[in-house]
Amino acid sequence: RCARREADHLAVPSRPRDVPRSLEAGIEFDDVTFTYPGGTEPAVTNLSLHIRGGELIALVGENGAGKSTLVKLLLRF
């Protein structure tokens, strides 16, 4: 179990929206760079990706390539 400080949590939007039943427009990342708190190197650098609604994808790559980080970003972890 990981202990987290309150500042590490995502802010709750003042007007949250429900998750849509289907993602007709898909999901898009546009030039995303992400470094974990306390990290010195980005886990993901300049990622641009568009996943169309209904599309199935596979994430394949070497260890440390950012696959798990991408999934965590998608899920807002």
C-alpha positions as CSV (number, residue, x, y, z in Angstrom):
1,R,0.0,0.0,0.0
2,C,1.4,3.4,-1.0
3,A,1.0,6.3,1.4
4,R,0.1,9.5,-0.4
5,R,0.0,13.1,0.6
6,E,-3.2,15.1,0.0
7,A,-1.3,17.3,-2.5
8,D,-0.6,14.2,-4.6
9,H,-4.3,13.6,-5.4
10,L,-6.0,15.0,-8.4
11,A,-8.3,17.9,-7.8
12,V,-12.0,17.0,-8.1
13,P,-13.6,19.2,-10.8
14,S,-16.3,21.6,-9.5
15,R,-18.6,20.3,-12.2
16,P,-17.6,16.7,-13.0
17,R,-19.0,15.0,-16.1
18,D,-20.2,11.5,-16.4
19,V,-18.1,9.0,-18.3
20,P,-19.8,8.6,-21.7
21,R,-21.2,5.2,-22.6
22,S,-19.2,5.3,-25.8
23,L,-16.2,7.3,-27.0
24,E,-17.4,8.2,-30.4
25,A,-14.7,10.8,-31.0
26,G,-12.1,8.6,-29.3
27,I,-9.2,9.6,-27.0
28,E,-6.4,12.0,-28.0
29,F,-3.0,12.8,-26.5
30,D,-1.4,15.8,-28.1
31,D,2.3,16.3,-27.4
32,V,2.1,14.9,-23.8
33,T,5.2,14.8,-21.6
34,F,4.9,13.3,-18.1
35,T,7.4,13.0,-15.3
36,Y,6.5,11.2,-12.1
37,P,6.7,13.3,-8.9
38,G,10.2,13.2,-7.6
39,G,11.5,11.8,-10.9
40,T,14.3,13.3,-12.8
41,E,13.5,12.0,-16.3
42,P,10.2,11.9,-18.2
43,A,8.5,8.6,-18.3
44,V,6.7,9.7,-21.5
45,T,8.0,12.4,-23.9
46,N,6.2,14.2,-26.6
47,L,3.5,11.5,-27.0
48,S,0.8,12.2,-29.6
49,L,-1.8,9.5,-30.1
50,H,-5.4,9.3,-31.3
51,I,-7.4,6.2,-30.5
52,R,-10.7,6.2,-32.5
53,G,-14.0,5.1,-30.8
54,G,-14.4,1.4,-31.0
55,E,-10.8,0.8,-32.0
56,L,-8.8,-1.9,-30.3
57,I,-5.1,-1.3,-29.7
58,A,-2.1,-3.1,-28.2
59,L,0.7,-1.5,-26.3
60,V,4.0,-3.1,-27.2
61,G,7.5,-2.0,-26.3
62,E,10.6,-2.5,-24.2
63,N,10.7,-2.3,-20.4
64,G,10.6,1.4,-19.4
65,A,9.1,2.5,-22.7
66,G,6.1,4.1,-20.9
67,K,3.3,1.6,-21.6
68,S,2.1,1.4,-18.0
69,T,2.5,5.2,-17.7
70,L,0.2,5.7,-20.7
71,V,-2.4,3.5,-19.2
72,K,-2.2,5.3,-15.8
73,L,-2.6,8.7,-17.6
74,L,-5.6,7.4,-19.5
75,L,-7.2,6.3,-16.1
76,R,-6.1,9.5,-14.3
77,F,-4.0,7.6,-11.8
